[in-house]
Amino acid sequence: VYDRSAETTRAVVENHFEARLVACASLEELAGALRLPRVAILLVPAGAPVDEAFGRLALHLAPDDVVIDAGN
């Protein structure tokens, strides 16, 4: 799990401990924590925020990786 807010990341992991989520401090750490081929889900507001988040995440992904835009 990665969120720009470390507090939010920590809260999600703590509130869903049964899911065995891993808190990541950066998108690079998140990409490194995922098994290959990676599957990442973006949950950000539509428009420019998606483009920004995808662009930052894509720097750490490979061609076979998958990104799902599940925001609003």
All heavy atoms as an XYZ file, in Angstrom:
535
protein
N       0.853     -1.169      0.000
C       0.000      0.000      0.000
C       0.895      1.226      0.000
O       1.845      1.312      0.772
C      -0.911      0.029      1.247
C      -1.693      1.316      1.312
C      -1.824     -1.165      1.266
N       0.584      2.164     -0.869
C       1.293      3.441     -0.885
C       0.273      4.566     -0.981
O      -0.687      4.491     -1.751
C       2.252      3.541     -2.075
C       2.775      4.949     -2.250
C       3.768      5.443     -1.418
C       2.228      5.798     -3.199
C       4.223      6.749     -1.533
C       2.674      7.109     -3.332
C       3.669      7.576     -2.504
O       4.110      8.868     -2.618
N       0.495      5.588     -0.187
C      -0.265      6.832     -0.262
C       0.734      7.954     -0.042
O       1.734      7.764      0.650
C      -1.355      6.876      0.825
C      -2.286      8.065      0.647
O      -1.954      9.163      1.134
O      -3.327      7.893      0.004
N       0.492      9.108     -0.648
C       1.399     10.242     -0.445
C       1.551     10.575      1.031
O       2.581     11.065      1.462
C       0.907     11.475     -1.207
C       0.980     11.301     -2.715
C       0.520     12.531     -3.414
N      -0.895     12.784     -3.096
C      -1.587     13.814     -3.508
N      -1.017     14.730     -4.260
N      -2.849     13.956     -3.191
N       0.528     10.298      1.792
C       0.545     10.535      3.234
C       0.980      9.259      3.958
O       0.279      8.244      3.906
C      -0.850     10.948      3.718
O      -0.956     10.805      5.112
N       2.105      9.315      4.642
C       2.582      8.154      5.403
C       1.557      7.763      6.468
O       1.363      6.577      6.759
C       3.932      8.458      6.038
N       0.876      8.754      7.031
C      -0.140      8.484      8.048
C      -1.296      7.670      7.463
O      -1.786      6.729      8.089
C      -0.660      9.803      8.624
C      -1.675      9.626      9.727
C      -2.115     10.957     10.313
O      -1.247     11.806     10.580
O      -3.331     11.134     10.486
N      -1.733      8.017      6.257
C      -2.818      7.278      5.602
C      -2.377      5.858      5.287
O      -3.126      4.901      5.498
C      -3.279      8.004      4.329
O      -3.757      9.299      4.694
C      -4.376      7.236      3.620
N      -1.164      5.707      4.771
C      -0.639      4.373      4.464
C      -0.654      3.511      5.722
O      -1.132      2.373      5.708
C       0.793      4.461      3.902
O       0.771      5.198      2.688
C       1.373      3.089      3.637
N      -0.127      4.053      6.799
C      -0.063      3.327      8.068
C      -1.469      2.941      8.548
O      -1.709      1.804      8.978
C       0.632      4.203      9.103
C       1.449      3.485     10.107
C       2.288      4.360     11.032
N       2.040      5.796     11.045
C       2.751      6.707     10.371
N       3.756      6.328      9.605
N       2.458      7.984     10.444
N      -2.407      3.868      8.453
C      -3.779      3.616      8.905
C      -4.449      2.507      8.099
O      -5.122      1.640      8.663
C      -4.606      4.897      8.826
N      -4.261      2.514      6.787
C      -4.862      1.472      5.941
C      -4.314      0.103      6.328
O      -5.069     -0.865      6.503
C      -4.615      1.757      4.444
C      -4.982      0.551      3.584
C      -5.403      2.984      4.000
N      -3.006      0.011      6.486
C      -2.396     -1.269      6.844
C      -2.873     -1.731      8.222
O      -3.215     -2.895      8.408
C      -0.858     -1.165      6.778
C      -0.191     -2.402      7.352
C      -0.415     -0.946      5.336
N      -2.919     -0.820      9.179
C      -3.351     -1.173     10.530
C      -4.821     -1.552     10.584
O      -5.202     -2.483     11.305
C      -3.075     -0.017     11.489
C      -1.601      0.178     11.777
C      -1.316      1.431     12.592
O      -2.268      2.145     13.000
O      -0.116      1.697     12.811
N      -5.657     -0.851      9.830
C      -7.100     -1.122      9.856
C      -7.499     -2.369      9.079
O      -8.639     -2.831      9.203
C      -7.879      0.086      9.333
C      -7.817      1.256     10.284
O      -7.717      1.079     11.498
N      -7.850      2.458      9.748
N      -6.591     -2.881      8.276
C      -6.881     -4.082      7.477
C      -5.782     -5.120      7.677
O      -5.319     -5.753      6.727
C      -7.008     -3.705      6.001
C      -8.099     -2.719      5.742
N      -9.423     -3.072      5.711
C      -8.066     -1.377      5.555
C     -10.160     -1.996      5.498
N      -9.357     -0.956      5.401
N      -5.361     -5.294      8.936
C      -4.251     -6.187      9.249
C      -4.481     -7.608      8.759
O      -3.543     -8.304      8.390
C      -3.952     -6.179     10.755
C      -5.060     -6.745     11.594
C      -5.090     -8.085     11.915
C      -6.075     -5.927     12.057
C      -6.115     -8.604     12.683
C      -7.111     -6.438     12.828
C      -7.130     -7.787     13.144
N      -5.748     -8.034      8.713
C      -6.054     -9.402      8.285
C      -5.716     -9.633      6.811
O      -5.536    -10.765      6.382
C      -7.533     -9.731      8.555
C      -8.520     -9.023      7.650
C      -8.761     -7.545      7.955
O      -8.324     -7.033      8.994
O      -9.416     -6.897      7.114
N      -5.599     -8.574      6.041
C      -5.277     -8.696      4.613
C      -3.779     -8.827      4.368
O      -3.360     -9.022      3.234
C      -5.825     -7.488      3.845
N      -2.978     -8.697      5.437
C      -1.517     -8.821      5.336
C      -0.931     -7.840      4.313
O      -0.108     -8.203      3.491
C      -1.124    -10.260      5.030
C      -1.573    -11.217      6.099
C      -1.279    -12.665      5.858
N      -0.423    -12.948      4.750
C      -0.448    -14.070      4.038
N      -1.320    -14.997      4.346
N       0.367    -14.276      3.050
N      -1.385     -6.606      4.377
C      -0.885     -5.559      3.484
C       0.497     -5.117      3.924
O       0.855     -5.214      5.093
C      -1.838     -4.360      3.507
C      -3.283     -4.643      3.092
C      -4.144     -3.415      3.327
C      -3.339     -5.089      1.651
N       1.266     -4.611      2.982
C       2.609     -4.118      3.257
C       2.617     -2.612      3.009
O       2.229     -2.158      1.932
C       3.646     -4.805      2.349
C       5.021     -4.213      2.538
C       3.647     -6.305      2.595
N       3.062     -1.849      4.005
C       3.161     -0.392      3.869
C       4.435     -0.048      3.102
O       5.510     -0.559      3.408
C       3.186      0.263      5.238
N       4.307      0.812      2.086
C       5.456      1.247      1.293
C       5.591      2.761      1.403
O       4.594      3.479      1.347
C       5.282      0.834     -0.165
S       5.243     -0.964     -0.367
N       6.828      3.227      1.526
C       7.081      4.653      1.714
C       7.233      5.410      0.399
O       7.274      6.634      0.392
C       8.326      4.845      2.573
N       7.322      4.688     -0.714
C       7.496      5.335     -2.014
C       6.927      4.432     -3.103
O       6.715      3.231     -2.887
C       8.980      5.592     -2.293
O       9.654      4.357     -2.481
N       6.716      5.017     -4.279
C       6.255      4.206     -5.413
C       7.331      3.221     -5.837
O       7.032      2.107     -6.267
C       5.852      5.119     -6.575
C       4.562      5.899     -6.339
C       4.351      6.922     -7.444
C       3.366      4.962     -6.238
N       8.582      3.605     -5.710
C       9.682      2.690     -6.027
C       9.645      1.477     -5.084
O       9.786      0.335     -5.531
C      11.017      3.411     -5.906
C      12.202      2.535     -6.248
C      13.517      3.281     -6.199
O      13.573      4.405     -5.653
O      14.500      2.725     -6.712
N       9.425      1.724     -3.809
C       9.323      0.627     -2.845
C       8.115     -0.252     -3.154
O       8.184     -1.483     -3.068
C       9.238      1.174     -1.429
C       9.222      0.100     -0.368
C       9.132      0.641      1.044
O       9.256      1.876      1.250
O       8.935     -0.173      1.960
N       7.001      0.371     -3.526
C       5.801     -0.378     -3.886
C       6.076     -1.300     -5.065
O       5.766     -2.493     -5.025
C       4.648      0.575     -4.228
C       3.370     -0.090     -4.728
C       2.717     -0.906     -3.627
C       2.412      0.946     -5.270
N       6.674     -0.771     -6.121
C       6.980     -1.579     -7.299
C       7.900     -2.737     -6.934
O       7.727     -3.860     -7.424
C       7.606     -0.714     -8.391
N       8.847     -2.487     -6.054
C       9.765     -3.541     -5.632
C       9.109     -4.605     -4.777
O       9.585     -5.741     -4.715
N       8.005     -4.267     -4.121
C       7.318     -5.210     -3.246
C       6.355     -6.125     -3.998
O       5.919     -7.139     -3.458
C       6.551     -4.437     -2.166
N       6.031     -5.781     -5.230
C       5.065     -6.569     -6.012
C       5.761     -7.676     -6.786
O       6.853     -7.495     -7.309
C       4.316     -5.654     -6.984
C       3.469     -4.563     -6.345
C       2.929     -3.623     -7.412
C       2.334     -5.166     -5.540
N       5.088     -8.834     -6.883
C       5.614     -9.950     -7.674
C       5.469     -9.646     -9.158
O       4.536     -8.956     -9.570
C       4.862    -11.235     -7.350
C       5.249    -11.820     -6.006
C       4.482    -13.060     -5.726
N       3.157    -12.610     -5.262
C       2.130    -13.382     -5.075
N       2.196    -14.641     -5.312
N       0.985    -12.880     -4.660
N       6.377    -10.193     -9.945
C       6.351    -10.007    -11.396
C       5.407    -10.998    -12.048
O       5.357    -12.148    -11.618
C       7.753    -10.179    -11.967
C       8.787     -9.173    -11.455
C      10.160     -9.533    -12.011
C       8.412     -7.759    -11.816
N       4.698    -10.655    -13.093
C       4.485     -9.281    -13.533
C       3.632     -8.547    -12.497
O       2.728     -9.102    -11.896
C       3.758     -9.416    -14.870
C       3.049    -10.726    -14.779
C       3.919    -11.597    -13.894
N       3.938     -7.301    -12.299
C       3.263     -6.497    -11.284
C       1.850     -6.104    -11.725
O       1.615     -5.881    -12.900
C       4.050     -5.213    -11.023
C       5.431     -5.437    -10.487
C       6.155     -4.098    -10.472
N       7.551     -4.264    -10.197
C       8.510     -4.319    -11.129
N       8.215     -4.201    -12.397
N       9.757     -4.457    -10.781
N       0.965     -6.017    -10.760
C      -0.372     -5.472    -10.984
C      -0.585     -4.408     -9.908
O      -0.502     -4.697     -8.720
C      -1.477     -6.543    -10.887
C      -2.850     -5.903    -11.037
C      -1.258     -7.623    -11.935
N      -0.810     -3.174    -10.332
C      -1.021     -2.067     -9.411
C      -2.389     -1.455     -9.690
O      -2.820     -1.372    -10.845
C       0.070     -1.013     -9.579
N      -3.060     -1.042     -8.634
C      -4.372     -0.403     -8.762
C      -4.258      1.039     -8.291
O      -3.814      1.289     -7.171
C      -5.430     -1.146     -7.931
C      -5.531     -2.598     -8.398
C      -6.778     -0.445     -8.036
C      -6.414     -3.457     -7.516
N      -4.645      1.964     -9.155
C      -4.659      3.379     -8.799
C      -6.060      3.747     -8.326
O      -7.038      3.483     -9.023
C      -4.302      4.261     -9.997
C      -2.900      4.139    -10.566
C      -2.756      5.055    -11.780
C      -1.856      4.487     -9.523
N      -6.140      4.364     -7.170
C      -7.415      4.848     -6.638
C      -7.242      6.342     -6.366
O      -7.076      6.765     -5.229
C      -7.782      4.107     -5.352
C      -8.071      2.621     -5.514
C      -8.117      1.938     -4.171
C      -9.380      2.423     -6.256
N      -7.243      7.104     -7.436
C      -7.072      8.556     -7.339
C      -8.167      9.242     -8.146
O      -8.771      8.630     -9.028
C      -5.673      9.002     -7.837
C      -4.572      8.419     -6.960
C      -5.441      8.597     -9.269
N      -8.437     10.513     -7.864
C      -9.461     11.235     -8.614
C      -9.144     11.270    -10.121
O      -7.975     11.302    -10.515
C      -9.429     12.644     -8.023
C      -8.859     12.466     -6.661
C      -7.867     11.337     -6.789
N     -10.184     11.268    -10.925
C     -10.038     11.281    -12.384
C      -9.322     12.537    -12.862
O      -9.296     13.562    -12.184
C     -11.417     11.190    -13.037
N      -8.743     12.426    -14.052
C      -8.103     13.586    -14.680
C      -6.616     13.655    -14.404
O      -5.923     12.644    -14.371
N      -6.130     14.858    -14.185
C      -4.701     15.109    -14.001
C      -4.078     14.274    -12.873
O      -2.942     13.811    -13.019
C      -4.448     16.593    -13.774
N      -4.778     14.051    -11.750
C      -4.166     13.226    -10.702
C      -3.825     11.808    -11.180
O      -2.807     11.251    -10.780
C      -5.217     13.203     -9.595
C      -5.954     14.494     -9.768
C      -6.014     14.678    -11.273
N      -4.662     11.227    -12.036
C      -4.367      9.900    -12.587
C      -3.114      9.976    -13.446
O      -2.209      9.135    -13.327
C      -5.548      9.348    -13.421
C      -5.145      8.075    -14.156
C      -6.746      9.102    -12.554
N      -3.045     10.958    -14.319
C      -1.885     11.103    -15.195
C      -0.608     11.270    -14.379
O       0.421     10.655    -14.686
C      -2.057     12.307    -16.128
C      -3.233     12.134    -17.075
O      -3.670     10.989    -17.298
O      -3.721     13.165    -17.584
N      -0.668     12.073    -13.325
C       0.501     12.298    -12.482
C       0.912     11.014    -11.765
O       2.080     10.627    -11.772
C       0.225     13.389    -11.450
C       1.389     13.609    -10.510
C       1.038     14.497     -9.329
O       0.016     15.197     -9.373
O       1.807     14.465     -8.364
N      -0.051     10.339    -11.140
C       0.254      9.114    -10.399
C       0.777      8.026    -11.329
O       1.767      7.350    -11.023
C      -0.987      8.622     -9.657
N       0.141      7.862    -12.478
C       0.591      6.847    -13.424
C       1.996      7.161    -13.928
O       2.845      6.278    -14.015
C      -0.371      6.720    -14.606
C       0.106      5.719    -15.613
C      -0.022      4.364    -15.370
C       0.716      6.133    -16.785
C       0.449      3.429    -16.290
C       1.183      5.206    -17.705
C       1.047      3.853    -17.455
N       2.244      8.415    -14.251
C       3.561      8.807    -14.736
C       4.656      8.527    -13.722
O       5.730      8.033    -14.070
N       4.389      8.805    -12.458
C       5.373      8.556    -11.401
C       5.568      7.062    -11.172
O       6.682      6.593    -10.965
C       4.952      9.260    -10.118
C       5.061     10.781    -10.236
C       4.599     11.554     -9.005
N       5.007     10.941     -7.756
C       4.178     10.707     -6.726
N       2.910     11.052     -6.807
N       4.608     10.170     -5.615
N       4.476      6.295    -11.206
C       4.562      4.851    -11.002
C       5.234      4.163    -12.184
O       6.046      3.255    -12.010
C       3.161      4.272    -10.777
C       3.065      2.763    -10.580
C       3.877      2.317     -9.361
C       1.605      2.354    -10.437
N       4.924      4.601    -13.393
C       5.456      3.959    -14.605
C       6.981      3.947    -14.649
O       7.575      3.065    -15.270
C       4.894      4.654    -15.847
N       7.608      4.894    -13.983
C       9.075      4.934    -13.940
C       9.664      3.681    -13.298
O      10.832      3.355    -13.522
C       9.552      6.162    -13.157
C       9.181      7.518    -13.728
C       9.560      8.624    -12.747
C       9.853      7.725    -15.070
N       8.859      2.963    -12.532
C       9.335      1.809    -11.782
C       8.737      0.490    -12.276
O       8.889     -0.527    -11.609
C       9.016      1.997    -10.298
C       9.476      3.309     -9.773
N      10.807      3.618     -9.598
C       8.783      4.427     -9.446
C      10.913      4.855     -9.155
N       9.697      5.368     -9.055
N       8.065      0.527    -13.426
C       7.393     -0.664    -13.953
C       8.051     -1.162    -15.225
O       8.799     -0.447    -15.882
C       5.915     -0.356    -14.220
C       5.095      0.085    -13.014
C       3.667      0.403    -13.442
C       5.118     -0.964    -11.917
N       7.733     -2.406    -15.567
C       8.236     -3.041    -16.790
C       7.091     -3.155    -17.803
O       5.916     -3.021    -17.441
C       8.797     -4.421    -16.456
N       7.427     -3.418    -19.066
C       6.390     -3.496    -20.106
C       5.277     -4.512    -19.833
O       4.145     -4.303    -20.248
C       7.170     -3.881    -21.362
C       8.541     -3.335    -21.120
C       8.769     -3.514    -19.641
N       5.555     -5.604    -19.130
C       4.527     -6.623    -18.869
C       3.669     -6.328    -17.647
O       2.726     -7.058    -17.363
C       5.174     -7.999    -18.687
C       5.747     -8.532    -19.987
O       5.320     -8.064    -21.069
O       6.614     -9.422    -19.928
N       3.976     -5.275    -16.925
C       3.213     -4.928    -15.734
C       1.856     -4.318    -16.130
O       1.694     -3.801    -17.232
C       3.997     -3.940    -14.865
C       5.269     -4.556    -14.295
O       5.362     -5.795    -14.219
O       6.171     -3.794    -13.935
N       0.912     -4.386    -15.197
C      -0.449     -3.910    -15.452
C      -0.812     -2.851    -14.410
O      -0.548     -3.038    -13.226
C      -1.462     -5.077    -15.356
C      -2.896     -4.574    -15.481
C      -1.159     -6.130    -16.408
N      -1.415     -1.759    -14.865
C      -1.930     -0.733    -13.963
C      -3.417     -0.602    -14.222
O      -3.847     -0.404    -15.362
C      -1.225      0.623    -14.173
C      -1.834      1.680    -13.259
C       0.267      0.492    -13.930
N      -4.203     -0.716    -13.162
C      -5.662     -0.599    -13.255
C      -6.069      0.738    -12.663
O      -5.745      1.041    -11.518
C      -6.354     -1.741    -12.490
C      -5.937     -3.083    -13.083
C      -7.874     -1.560    -12.490
C      -6.298     -4.275    -12.220
N      -6.777      1.550    -13.443
C      -7.292      2.823    -12.962
C      -8.679      2.569    -12.397
O      -9.646      2.405    -13.140
C      -7.344      3.834    -14.111
C      -7.985      5.158    -13.714
O      -8.261      5.356    -12.512
O      -8.232      5.969    -14.614
N      -8.785      2.519    -11.076
C     -10.051      2.234    -10.429
C     -10.569      3.445     -9.643
O     -11.386      3.304     -8.750
C      -9.911      1.022     -9.498
N     -10.087      4.610     -9.997
C     -10.546      5.831     -9.334
C     -11.925      6.225     -9.843
O     -12.569      5.499    -10.579
N     -12.348      7.422     -9.473
C     -13.690      7.843     -9.878
C     -13.689      8.555    -11.183
O     -13.042      9.269    -11.673
C     -14.342      8.678     -8.799
C     -13.516      9.893     -8.398
O     -12.454     10.151     -8.954
N     -14.007     10.628     -7.440
